[in-house]
Amino acid sequence: MNRKIIASGVSCLAIAVSAGALPASAFGQESAAESPERIAVVGYRAQTEQAVEQKRSSELIAEFLLSDDIGQQPDYNIADSFRRVPGVQTIFDEDEGRYVSIRGLNPGYTLGSLDGATLATAERFNRQLNLEAVPSTAVRGLEVIKSRTPDVDGNAIGGTINLMTRSAFDADGLYAVGNFFVGTSDSQDVPGVGFGRDSDDGLNFRLDGTVSNVFGRNEQFGVLFTGSYSRKRRDQERLLPQIVPVDTGSVPNAPTGPTDLLWSNYPNTVNRYGGTLKLEYRPSMDFQAAVTTTYFIQEDRELRHSHRLRNGTGSAGTFVRFNDFFIDKPLFVFQTDFAWTPDGPHRVSGRASYSEATFYEPSFQPVFTLTGPALNFDVSLQNGIAVASNLDPRVSDATQYALTGFENYLDDSDDYVTEFQLDYGFNSQRGDEGWGFGTGIKHRNMVRDTDRDANVYLPAPGVDLRLSQFEQVENYTPIYANFQQLFVDFQSFLEYFNANPNDFVLDELNTGRRTIGNDSRVEENITAVYALARHAGPRHSLIFGGRYEHTETTSDFFTRTTAGGVDTFTPVTRSGSYDNFLPSVTFGYELFDGMRLRLAYAEALGRPNPSQLAGGEVQNQDGSISRPNPELEARYGRSYDAALEYYFPDNLGLFAVSLFHKEIENEIFSIRELEDVNGVMTEVTTPRNVEDATITGLELNLIVSRMPFLPGRLENFGMSSNLTFLQGRTAIQTTGVRRRLDSLPGQADFLANFAVFYEEGPFRARVSYAHTGSHLTSVNPTNPAADRTERPYNSVDAQARYAFSDRIEFITEVRNLTDERRLNYTGPDQNIARDVNFFGRQFWVGAALRY
């Protein structure tokens, strides 16, 4: 079959895509490799039309983003791209997406895979899939699966995301495409030359490329390589008030009492690079096999300069601190898979995969504390942001700060995931009519190994080291401040530390607590079998059945006891197992031409995070203690879905309305309560199963790929938009207190995305807007005034492209066009700032070349 696909489009890397909707392992769907024809995909409009067509042909409640649609905005990574679909909330770390939340649930409820293989995550404490390292140009499409069928993993109360890689068979013969961008950031105010960072500000750049070829006598072999490299430099300016007294009302905007203001400012360079190598074999349309290796890494090279002022409680709370956060987050995936259709309705498919992710952070932290009497300064509130005035001159005098501690540590958290699965289906693929069935087995082994090595040093008796000896002199005023911030020249400090070891003594107590006390290992083995039945006709499809999962866990960690100022660490091993049967049913019916009804019910799990089961007892800076709970139970969820979709004639778009309701048992919250610890009443935070939770939502989605009802050139406009309304409920029970919540932590009550594009001849342009509503980021079980709330966040991105020929295209992009900031508040009315975060805009120009 001599079929050709022309790939270009709006992405930074134009790619060929085909019409398949889901991975080959999903019953009731047809894999991309088996699509009966290939479609030319050029520009925003074609990509929008193909995404609509995939949604229409899917037998599940799902959303799709294709290659151009995830590359047409200046999205640095995959997590950024997911925010453009209904019901999906990207959880940001500073100015970039890190995790994906589906339908208002914690990202830990979201299961992520690459071509169906479960991904390990470079996270130290949770199951949240860290997608920072994967650039948006690395895949040809994204899937968000909201309804679960029996062949889908059970750990997916929120939903499932799947990253689809490209195939060499998407094009005939040799295919190559690449692009190069240069850019800059307008956030460059924080000094950033120093330890391990020989340059501060400068140009940013991105480079992506894909090369593929098919060969052999019958073109039965394919090879594909994608690669990318990027460097982004930008500064982050941040004010984090630790203690801000509430305004008493006696003096307008003038709170009284202790105040603690922390400025942490970060010059940062982020390097990302990696790629995918895929070897494929397709002797006929009845058999296909592939071996795929994927490796991506993100390198953060951040210097964190902190200056904290505290009044009313002594000078010990005022300090200058340096941290270097040189963090490596690699992700490796190896998998092999096959699909065989030996005879008509029969289909056998299998997969074996291994994924490994690491969070590797070596860091150094010297702290210089103000000497002398306590600070006393005035504080006023400006739009809820605490501003200090009438400051003591000592605040910016480096001679007044003495070294009080130096710590170097290494955090190494590794996540290993190994999977095997085998599936069989009879008459169960998309397009098959009548009765069919499917069955399969899957085993997954997950190991999370967390290790920390730390050394905590104190100045030796009689040694007085002042910041003035190691000062990096700069002329910099932090945001919402009227003083000169002080900086540590860490390189000179490190040289002194290495040359004068007798000036320092090891703090053995805290060294042990931060080393042995933080080591843990969690192993999880899950064996699953499923069976499903399917019936389909010209206008309907019905898939129902059940999945049985057996889970075994082993948690290894240390408990700590203290007597006479000496810690004793005791190794502890806890094992457990549980079994779950998870039924589901999915139904779709075409009411009339263009109008489709979808209904679904599914039960699923939300397993505890590894760090909630095992981990060290951590002594926090405020004196409180955090510890794990190996007795936690898995969360259990029931999901009810209904969707009505109308597809406009002539493939002009769609309008969809979706309703869903989720009921979750054994929800997990971290609860802080007073406990007697070695004779001292101490606040102890422990994760616990609390009362049930519910979440109800409404999703509206409108896509118009072209507007022929408008006169003249206006018909070349297109648009896509979606709105999501969410309402969650739960309760937290502590000793003698029961508190109800009207939303779940991390759940925005309103999400909105809107994009308008224009295409005519060689010119294309698009502007997109994304809104994330206000949401709780932390909850106090007894005191609502201590809750923390993220303010609404609005971002605008823009792109314009001009094609000089079929092979050369010029591109300009702007990210965060309106210079939006992130704001987090607390207090009785949630109007006292706790985090004010500036990170600026990004500007890019570049070109795409294709062959």
C-alpha positions in Angstrom: 0.0 0.0 0.0 1.8 3.0 -1.3 0.4 5.8 0.9 2.1 9.1 1.7 1.6 11.5 4.5 2.7 15.1 4.3 3.5 16.4 7.7 4.1 20.0 8.6 1.9 22.1 10.7 2.2 24.4 13.5 4.4 22.5 15.8 8.0 23.3 16.4 8.6 19.9 14.8 6.2 19.0 12.1 5.3 15.3 12.2 3.3 12.7 10.4 0.2 11.5 12.3 -2.4 8.9 11.5 -6.0 8.3 12.4 -5.7 5.7 15.2 -7.3 6.7 18.4 -5.8 4.6 21.2 -2.9 2.3 21.8 -3.1 -1.1 20.2 -3.6 -2.7 23.6 -7.0 -0.9 24.1 -9.8 -3.2 23.1 -12.5 -1.7 20.9 -9.9 0.6 19.2 -7.8 0.4 16.2 -4.1 1.1 16.5 -2.5 3.9 14.4 -0.4 1.2 12.6 -3.6 -0.4 11.3 -5.4 2.7 10.1 -6.7 2.0 6.6 -5.6 5.4 5.2 -3.3 8.2 6.0 -4.3 11.8 6.1 -2.4 14.9 5.1 -2.0 17.0 8.2 -1.0 20.6 7.5 -1.6 23.6 9.9 -3.8 24.4 12.9 -7.0 23.6 11.1 -6.1 20.1 9.9 -4.8 19.2 13.3 -8.0 20.4 14.9 -10.1 18.4 12.5 -8.0 15.3 13.1 -8.4 15.6 16.9 -12.1 16.0 16.5 -12.2 12.9 14.3 -10.3 10.8 16.8 -12.7 11.8 19.6 -15.6 10.9 17.4 -14.3 7.5 16.5 -13.2 6.6 20.1 -15.4 4.2 22.0 -14.3 5.8 25.3 -14.8 9.2 26.9 -11.4 10.7 25.9 -9.6 13.8 24.6 -6.8 14.0 22.1 -4.0 16.4 21.2 -2.0 15.7 18.0 1.5 16.7 17.1 0.8 20.1 15.7 -1.6 20.9 18.5 0.9 20.2 21.2 3.7 22.0 19.4 2.0 25.1 18.1 2.4 27.0 21.4 5.7 27.6 23.2 5.1 24.6 25.5 8.4 23.6 27.0 7.1 20.2 28.1 4.3 17.7 27.9 2.6 18.8 31.1 2.2 22.3 29.7 0.5 20.9 26.7 -2.2 18.9 28.6 -3.7 22.1 30.0 -5.3 22.7 26.6 -7.9 19.9 26.9 -11.2 19.9 28.8 -11.1 18.8 32.5 -7.3 18.7 32.7 -5.4 21.0 35.1 -1.7 21.4 34.8 0.0 21.7 38.1 2.8 24.2 37.7 6.2 24.4 39.4 7.0 28.1 39.0 6.6 29.0 35.4 6.3 25.5 33.9 4.0 22.5 34.1 5.1 19.5 36.1 2.1 17.3 36.8 -1.3 16.6 35.3 -4.5 16.6 37.2 -7.7 15.1 35.6 -11.1 16.3 36.7 -10.0 18.1 39.8 -8.3 15.2 41.5 -4.7 15.1 42.9 -2.1 14.3 40.2 -1.4 11.1 42.2 -4.7 9.8 40.8 -3.4 10.2 37.2 -1.7 7.1 35.6 0.8 7.9 32.9 2.2 5.8 30.1 4.3 5.9 27.0 2.8 3.9 24.1 0.9 2.0 26.9 4.0 1.3 29.1 3.6 2.7 32.6 6.2 5.5 33.3 8.4 5.8 36.3 8.5 9.2 37.8 11.4 11.4 39.0 9.7 12.4 42.3 10.9 11.8 45.8 7.7 11.7 47.7 4.7 10.8 45.6 3.2 9.0 42.5 2.7 12.2 40.6 4.1 11.7 37.1 6.8 14.3 36.6 6.7 15.3 32.9 9.1 18.2 33.0 11.9 16.4 31.2 9.8 15.4 28.1 9.5 18.2 25.5 6.2 18.6 23.7 7.9 17.9 20.4 9.0 14.4 21.5 5.7 12.7 20.7 3.2 12.7 17.9 0.1 12.9 20.1 -1.4 12.8 23.6 -4.4 10.9 24.9 -6.5 11.7 28.0 -8.7 8.7 28.8 -11.4 9.6 31.3 -13.5 6.4 31.3 -12.0 3.1 32.2 -12.6 -0.2 30.5 -11.4 -3.6 32.0 -8.2 -3.6 30.0 -7.1 -0.3 31.5 -5.0 -0.2 34.7 -7.0 0.0 37.9 -4.9 2.7 39.5 -6.7 5.5 37.6 -9.5 7.1 39.6 -8.7 10.4 37.9 -7.9 9.2 34.5 -5.1 7.9 32.2 -2.7 9.8 30.0 -0.8 8.2 27.2 2.1 9.7 25.2 2.2 8.3 21.7 5.5 8.2 19.9 6.0 8.5 16.2 6.4 5.6 13.7 8.7 5.3 10.7 5.7 4.0 8.8 3.9 7.3 9.1 5.8 8.3 5.9 7.2 6.5 2.9 11.0 6.3 2.6 13.2 8.9 4.1 11.6 11.6 6.2 13.4 14.4 8.1 12.3 17.5 9.9 14.0 19.9 12.3 13.8 23.3 13.8 16.0 25.7 15.7 14.9 28.6 18.0 16.6 31.3 19.8 15.0 33.3 22.6 15.3 35.4 25.7 13.6 36.0 29.0 12.7 39.5 30.4 13.3 38.2 33.9 17.0 38.7 34.4 17.4 40.9 37.5 18.7 38.4 40.1 22.5 38.1 40.2 23.5 34.6 39.0 27.3 34.3 38.4 29.0 32.0 40.9 29.5 28.5 42.0 29.1 26.1 39.1 27.5 28.8 37.0 30.0 30.8 34.9 27.4 32.8 33.1 24.2 34.5 34.3 21.9 35.8 31.6 22.0 35.1 27.9 20.2 33.7 24.9 18.0 30.7 25.2 17.7 28.1 22.4 15.8 25.0 21.4 16.8 22.4 18.8 14.5 19.5 17.7 14.7 16.9 14.9 13.2 13.7 13.6 14.6 11.3 11.0 12.9 8.2 9.8 13.1 5.7 7.0 11.5 2.5 5.8 13.5 -0.1 4.0 13.7 -3.7 3.0 12.4 -5.5 -0.2 8.8 -4.9 0.9 9.5 -1.9 3.1 8.9 -4.1 6.1 11.5 -2.5 8.3 11.4 1.0 9.8 13.8 3.0 11.9 13.1 6.4 13.6 15.1 8.7 15.7 13.9 11.9 17.4 16.2 14.1 19.4 16.0 17.4 21.2 18.1 19.9 23.2 17.1 23.1 24.9 18.6 25.6 27.2 16.4 28.1 29.0 17.7 30.8 31.4 15.5 33.0 33.4 15.4 34.5 37.0 12.7 34.0 39.6 11.9 36.6 42.2 10.0 35.4 45.2 8.6 36.7 48.5 7.5 34.1 51.0 6.1 35.6 54.2 6.4 33.0 56.9 4.6 34.9 59.6 2.3 37.8 58.9 0.0 38.9 61.8 -3.6 39.6 60.8 -4.7 43.2 60.7 -6.5 44.0 64.0 -8.5 46.8 62.5 -7.2 49.3 65.1 -4.7 50.8 62.6 -5.6 50.3 58.9 -3.2 47.9 57.1 -0.8 47.8 60.1 -0.6 44.3 61.6 1.3 44.0 64.9 3.4 41.2 66.5 6.1 39.0 65.1 6.6 39.1 61.3 8.8 36.8 59.3 9.6 37.7 55.7 11.7 35.5 53.4 13.0 36.5 50.0 14.2 33.6 47.9 15.5 34.6 44.5 16.7 32.1 41.9 18.8 32.6 38.8 18.2 29.3 36.9 19.4 27.5 33.8 17.4 24.5 32.7 18.9 22.1 30.2 16.8 19.4 28.5 18.0 16.8 26.1 17.2 13.3 24.9 15.4 11.4 22.3 13.8 8.2 21.1 15.1 5.4 18.9 12.5 3.0 17.5 13.1 -0.1 15.3 10.0 -1.5 13.7 9.1 -4.6 11.8 5.9 -4.9 9.7 5.9 -7.7 7.2 2.2 -7.4 6.6 -0.8 -5.5 8.1 -1.5 -8.7 10.1 1.7 -8.4 12.2 3.8 -5.6 13.7 6.5 -5.4 16.3 8.7 -2.7 17.7 11.6 -2.1 20.0 11.7 1.4 21.5 14.3 3.1 23.7 13.5 6.6 25.1 15.8 8.8 27.2 15.2 12.3 28.4 16.8 14.3 31.1 16.2 17.7 32.7 19.1 19.5 34.4 18.3 22.4 36.7 21.2 24.6 37.5 19.7 27.0 40.1 21.3 29.2 42.7 18.9 30.1 45.5 19.8 33.3 47.4 17.7 33.8 50.5 17.5 36.7 52.9 15.0 36.5 55.8 13.9 39.2 58.2 12.2 38.5 61.5 11.1 40.9 64.1 9.8 40.6 67.7 11.4 37.2 68.6 15.2 37.7 68.6 17.8 38.1 65.9 18.2 34.3 65.3 15.4 34.4 62.8 17.1 36.8 60.5 19.6 35.2 58.2 21.3 35.1 54.8 21.4 31.7 53.1 22.8 30.1 50.0 21.6 26.9 48.3 22.6 25.4 45.0 20.0 23.2 43.4 21.8 21.3 40.7 19.1 18.7 40.1 19.2 16.0 37.5 15.9 14.3 36.5 16.5 11.6 33.9 13.8 9.3 32.5 14.6 6.1 30.7 12.1 3.7 29.0 12.8 0.5 27.1 9.9 -1.5 25.7 9.2 -4.1 23.1 5.7 -4.9 21.8 3.9 -6.8 19.1 0.4 -7.2 17.7 -0.7 -10.2 15.6 -4.0 -10.7 13.8 -3.6 -14.4 12.8 -7.1 -14.9 11.4 -9.9 -12.4 10.9 -11.4 -11.5 14.2 -8.6 -12.8 16.4 -5.9 -10.5 17.8 -3.0 -11.2 20.1 -0.8 -8.5 21.5 1.9 -8.3 24.1 4.3 -5.9 25.7 7.3 -5.9 28.0 8.7 -2.6 29.4 11.2 -1.2 31.9 11.1 2.4 33.0 13.5 4.2 35.4 13.4 7.7 36.7 15.7 9.5 39.1 15.7 12.6 41.2 19.4 13.4 42.0 20.2 16.5 44.0 23.5 17.3 45.5 23.3 20.6 47.4 25.3 22.9 49.7 23.8 25.3 52.3 25.7 27.8 54.5 23.6 30.0 56.8 24.8 33.3 58.3 22.6 34.6 61.1 22.2 38.2 62.3 24.0 38.9 65.6 23.0 41.4 68.3 19.6 42.4 69.6 16.3 41.5 67.9 15.1 43.4 64.9 12.1 45.7 65.2 10.6 47.1 62.1 7.2 48.3 60.9 4.9 46.3 58.6 2.1 47.4 56.3 -0.1 45.4 54.0 -0.3 46.4 50.3 -3.0 44.3 48.6 -2.3 41.7 51.3 1.4 41.7 50.7 3.5 42.5 53.8 6.0 45.4 53.3 8.7 46.1 55.9 9.8 49.7 56.7 12.0 51.5 59.2 14.6 48.7 59.0 17.7 48.5 61.2 20.9 49.3 59.2 22.3 46.0 60.3 19.9 44.3 57.8 22.3 45.0 54.9 25.6 45.0 56.8 27.5 41.8 56.1 29.7 42.2 59.1 26.7 41.7 61.4 26.0 38.1 60.1 27.9 35.2 61.6 28.0 31.6 60.2 25.7 29.4 62.3 25.7 26.2 60.1 26.7 24.5 56.9 25.1 21.5 55.4 25.9 19.5 52.3 23.6 16.7 51.3 22.8 14.4 48.5 19.2 13.3 47.7 18.9 10.3 45.4 15.5 8.9 44.7 15.0 6.2 42.1 11.8 4.7 40.7 11.9 1.4 38.8 8.9 0.0 37.0 8.9 -3.3 35.2 5.8 -4.6 33.3 4.7 -7.6 31.3 1.3 -7.9 29.7 -0.5 -10.2 27.2 -3.9 -9.6 25.6 -6.2 -11.6 23.5 -9.3 -10.3 21.7 -12.0 -11.8 19.4 -14.1 -9.5 17.2 -13.2 -6.7 19.6 -11.6 -4.0 17.4 -13.2 -0.8 16.3 -15.3 -1.5 13.2 -16.1 -5.1 14.3 -19.9 -5.7 14.7 -21.7 -8.2 16.8 -20.4 -9.8 20.0 -16.8 -10.0 20.9 -14.7 -10.5 23.9 -11.2 -9.9 25.3 -9.0 -11.1 28.1 -5.5 -10.4 29.4 -3.0 -10.5 32.2 -0.6 -7.9 33.4 2.1 -7.8 36.1 3.9 -4.7 37.3 6.7 -4.4 39.8 7.5 -1.0 41.2 10.4 -0.1 43.5 10.9 3.3 45.0 14.3 3.7 46.6 15.0 6.9 48.5 18.4 7.7 50.0 19.8 10.8 51.6 23.3 11.5 52.7 24.0 14.6 54.7 26.7 16.3 56.7 25.8 19.1 59.1 28.6 21.3 60.4 28.8 23.9 63.0 31.5 26.5 63.6 34.1 25.1 66.0 34.1 26.7 69.5 35.7 30.1 69.4 35.5 30.4 65.6 33.6 33.5 64.4 33.1 33.6 60.6 31.3 36.6 59.2 29.4 37.0 55.9 31.7 39.9 55.1 34.5 37.4 54.6 32.5 35.6 51.9 30.2 38.3 50.5 29.3 38.5 46.9 28.8 42.2 46.5 25.7 43.0 44.4 23.4 46.0 43.9 20.0 44.2 44.1 16.8 45.2 45.7 14.2 42.3 46.1 10.6 42.7 45.2 8.4 44.5 47.8 11.5 45.5 49.7 13.5 48.7 50.4 16.9 47.2 51.4 19.9 45.7 49.6 19.8 41.9 49.6 23.1 40.3 50.8 24.6 37.4 48.8 27.0 34.6 49.8 30.0 34.0 47.5 29.8 30.3 48.0 32.9 29.5 45.9 35.1 31.4 48.3 33.3 29.8 51.3 33.8 26.3 50.0 37.5 27.0 49.4 37.8 28.2 53.0 35.9 25.2 54.3 38.2 22.7 52.5 41.4 24.6 53.5 40.4 25.0 57.2 38.7 21.8 58.4 39.6 22.5 62.1 37.3 25.5 62.0 34.2 23.2 61.8 32.8 20.4 63.8 30.3 17.8 62.7 26.8 18.0 64.2 26.4 14.2 64.7 22.8 14.4 65.9 21.4 16.2 62.9 23.7 14.5 60.5 22.2 11.1 61.6 18.7 12.4 61.5 19.0 13.7 57.9 21.0 10.7 56.7 19.8 7.4 58.2 16.4 8.8 59.1 15.5 9.7 55.6 16.3 6.4 53.9 13.4 4.2 52.7 12.4 1.6 50.1 8.9 0.6 48.9 8.2 -2.3 46.6 4.9 -2.9 45.1 3.8 -6.0 43.0 0.5 -5.9 41.2 -0.9 -8.8 39.2 -4.1 -8.2 37.2 -6.4 -10.2 35.0 -9.4 -9.0 33.2 -12.3 -10.1 31.0 -14.6 -8.0 28.9 -17.4 -8.4 26.5 -18.2 -6.1 23.6 -21.2 -5.7 21.4 -21.3 -3.2 18.5 -23.5 -2.2 15.6 -23.7 0.6 13.1 -24.9 3.1 15.7 -23.7 1.7 19.1 -21.0 0.1 21.1 -21.1 -1.6 24.5 -18.0 -2.7 26.5 -18.4 -4.3 30.0 -16.6 -6.6 32.3 -14.3 -6.6 35.3 -10.6 -6.4 36.3 -9.1 -8.3 39.3 -6.0 -6.8 40.9 -3.9 -8.4 43.6 -1.4 -6.0 45.3 1.5 -6.8 47.6 3.6 -4.1 49.3 6.8 -4.2 51.3 7.9 -1.0 53.1 11.4 -0.6 54.6 12.3 2.4 56.7 13.6 3.6 60.1 12.0 4.7 63.3 13.7 7.1 65.6 13.8 7.2 69.4 15.8 9.8 71.3 17.1 9.4 74.9 19.7 11.6 76.6 20.3 13.6 73.4 21.2 10.4 71.4 19.1 9.0 68.5 18.6 5.4 67.9 17.4 4.3 64.5 15.6 1.0 64.2 15.0 -0.6 60.8 11.3 -1.6 60.2 9.8 -3.7 57.6 6.0 -3.8 57.0 4.3 -6.0 54.4 0.7 -6.1 53.3 -1.6 -7.2 50.5 -5.1 -6.5 49.3 -7.4 -7.6 46.5 -9.8 -5.6 44.4 -12.4 -6.5 41.8 -13.1 -3.4 39.5 -16.1 -3.6 37.3 -16.8 -1.2 34.5 -19.3 -0.5 31.6 -19.0 1.9 28.7 -21.8 2.6 26.2 -22.0 4.8 23.2 -24.9 5.4 20.9 -25.3 7.7 17.8 -28.8 9.3 18.4 -28.7 10.7 14.8 -26.1 11.7 12.3 -23.6 13.9 14.2 -25.1 13.4 17.7 -23.5 10.9 20.0 -24.4 9.9 23.5 -21.8 8.3 25.8 -22.4 6.7 29.3 -19.8 5.0 31.5 -19.4 3.6 35.0 -16.1 2.3 36.5 -14.5 1.5 39.8 -10.8 2.2 40.3 -8.0 2.6 42.9 -5.8 5.3 44.2 -2.8 3.7 45.9 -0.9 5.6 48.6 2.2 7.5 47.7 5.5 5.5 48.6 6.5 8.2 51.0 3.2 7.9 52.8 3.9 4.3 53.5 7.6 4.5 54.2 10.1 7.3 54.9 12.1 8.9 57.6 10.8 10.8 60.6 11.6 14.3 59.5 12.3 17.1 62.0 11.0 20.3 60.3 12.5 23.7 60.7 9.5 24.8 62.9 10.1 22.0 65.4 7.3 19.8 64.2 7.8 16.2 63.0 6.6 14.4 59.8 6.4 10.7 59.7 4.9 8.0 57.4 2.0 5.6 58.0 2.5 2.1 56.6 -1.1 1.1 57.7 -2.7 3.3 55.0 -5.3 1.8 52.8 -5.7 2.3 49.1 -8.4 4.8 48.1 -11.4 3.4 46.2 -13.3 5.3 43.6 -16.6 5.0 41.7 -17.0 7.1 38.6 -20.2 8.0 36.7 -19.9 9.7 33.3 -22.4 11.0 30.7 -21.5 13.0 27.6 -23.5 14.4 24.7 -21.5 15.3 21.6 -22.6 17.0 18.4 -20.3 17.0 15.4 -20.8 19.8 12.9 -21.4 18.8 9.3 -18.4 18.9 6.9 -16.1 18.2 9.8 -16.3 21.8 10.9 -15.9 21.0 14.6 -18.0 19.9 17.6 -19.9 20.9 20.7 -19.7 18.6 23.7 -21.2 18.5 27.1 -19.9 16.1 29.7 -21.1 15.4 33.3 -19.3 13.3 35.8 -19.5 12.3 39.4 -16.8 10.5 41.5 -17.2 9.0 44.9 -13.9 8.2 46.7 -13.5 6.1 49.9 -10.5 6.3 52.2 -9.2 9.6 50.9 -5.8 10.5 52.3 -4.8 13.7 54.0 -1.8 14.7 56.0 -3.1 15.4 59.5 -1.1 17.5 62.1 -1.9 16.9 65.8 -0.1 17.3 69.1 1.6 14.2 70.5 3.9 13.5 73.4 7.4 13.0 71.9 10.0 12.1 74.4 8.1 14.0 77.1 7.5 17.1 74.9 4.1 18.0 73.3 5.0 18.2 69.6 3.1 18.8 66.4 3.3 15.6 64.4 2.1 15.3 60.8 1.0 11.9 59.6 -0.9 10.8 56.4 -4.2 9.2 57.3 -7.3 7.8 55.6 -10.1 10.3 56.3 -13.7 10.4 55.4 -15.0 9.9 51.9 -14.8 12.5 49.2 -16.9 13.4 46.2 -16.3 15.5 43.1 -18.9 16.5 40.5 -18.0 18.3 37.3 -19.4 19.8 34.1 -17.3 20.1 30.9 -18.2 22.2 27.9 -16.1 22.0 24.7 -16.6 23.9 21.5 -14.3 23.6 18.4 -14.8 25.4 15.1 -12.1 24.6 12.6 -13.4 27.1 10.0 -16.1 29.8 9.8 -17.7 29.7 6.4 -20.6 31.7 7.7 -18.4 34.8 7.9 -17.7 37.0 4.9 -14.5 37.2 2.9 -11.3 36.3 4.6 -12.9 36.1 8.0 -13.9 32.6 7.1 -10.3 31.6 7.7 -10.6 32.0 11.4 -11.0 29.0 13.7 -11.3 28.6 17.4 -11.3 26.0 20.2 -12.6 26.5 23.8 -13.4 24.5 26.8 -14.9 25.3 30.3 -14.8 23.0 33.3 -16.8 23.6 36.5 -15.9 21.5 39.5 -17.4 20.9 43.0 -15.6 18.7 45.5 -16.6 17.7 49.0 -14.8 15.9 51.8 -14.2 16.1 55.6 -11.3 15.9 57.9 -11.7 14.3 61.3 -9.1 15.0 64.0 -9.3 14.7 67.8 -12.6 16.2 68.8 -12.9 18.2 65.6 -14.6 17.4 62.3 -14.2 19.9 59.4 -16.0 19.8 56.1 -14.4 21.1 52.9 -16.3 22.4 49.9 -13.3 21.6 47.6 -10.5 19.1 47.5 -6.9 20.4 47.9 -5.4 21.3 44.6 -8.8 21.3 42.9 -9.6 24.5 41.0 -13.4 25.2 40.9 -13.2 26.6 37.4 -10.9 25.9 34.4 -11.0 27.6 31.0 -9.1 27.5 27.7 -9.7 29.5 24.6 -7.7 29.7 21.4 -8.3 31.6 18.2 -6.3 30.9 15.0 -6.1 32.3 11.5 -4.8 30.5 8.4 -4.5 31.9 4.9 -1.9 30.9 2.3 1.6 30.8 3.8 0.5 32.7 7.0 -0.8 31.2 10.2 -1.2 32.7 13.7 -2.7 31.6 17.0 -3.4 33.2 20.4 -4.4 31.0 23.3 -5.6 31.8 26.8 -5.6 29.5 29.8 -7.3 30.1 33.1 -6.9 28.1 36.3 -9.3 29.1 39.1 -8.6 29.6 42.7 -7.8 26.5 44.7 -6.6 25.2 48.1 -2.9 24.2 48.2 -2.9 23.1 51.9 -5.5 22.6 54.5 -5.3 22.9 58.3 -7.7 20.3 59.9 -8.9 22.7 62.6 -8.1 26.3 61.6 -9.4 27.5 58.2 -7.5 30.7 58.7 -4.3 28.7 58.3 -5.4 27.2 54.9 -3.4 28.3 51.8 -5.1 29.3 48.6 -3.7 29.8 45.1 -5.2 32.8 43.4 -6.6 32.4 39.9 -3.9 32.2 37.2 -4.3 33.4 33.6 -1.8 32.9 30.9 -1.7 34.1 27.3 0.6 32.6 24.6 0.9 33.6 21.0 2.6 32.2 17.8 2.8 33.3 14.2 4.3 31.4 11.3 5.1 32.2 7.7 6.0 29.5 5.1 8.5 30.7 2.6 8.2 27.3 0.8 7.0 23.8 1.4 10.3 23.2 3.3 11.1 26.4 5.2 8.9 28.1 7.7 9.7 31.1 10.0 8.2 31.1 13.5 7.8 33.6 16.3 6.4 32.8 19.8 5.7 34.6 23.1 5.0 32.8 26.3 3.2 34.5 29.2 2.4 37.5 27.1 0.7 39.4 29.9 3.5 38.8 32.5 1.3 36.9 34.9 2.5 36.2 38.4 1.6 33.4 40.8 0.1 34.4 44.2 -0.7 32.3 47.2 -2.7 33.6 50.2 -3.7 32.7 53.7 -5.6 34.3 56.7 -9.2 34.4 57.8 -10.3 35.9 54.5 -7.4 34.3 52.5 -6.1 37.8 51.8 -2.6 37.6 53.4 0.1 36.7 50.9 2.3 33.7 51.6 3.9 33.3 48.2 4.5 36.1 45.6 6.2 34.6 42.5 7.5 36.6 39.5 9.1 34.8 36.6 8.6 36.9 33.5 8.0 36.3 29.8 9.7 34.2 27.1 10.3 35.3 23.5 11.4 33.1 20.7 12.2 33.2 17.0 13.1 30.3 14.8 12.7 28.3 11.7 11.4 24.8 10.7 13.0 22.8 7.9 11.6 19.6 6.5 12.5 17.1 3.8 
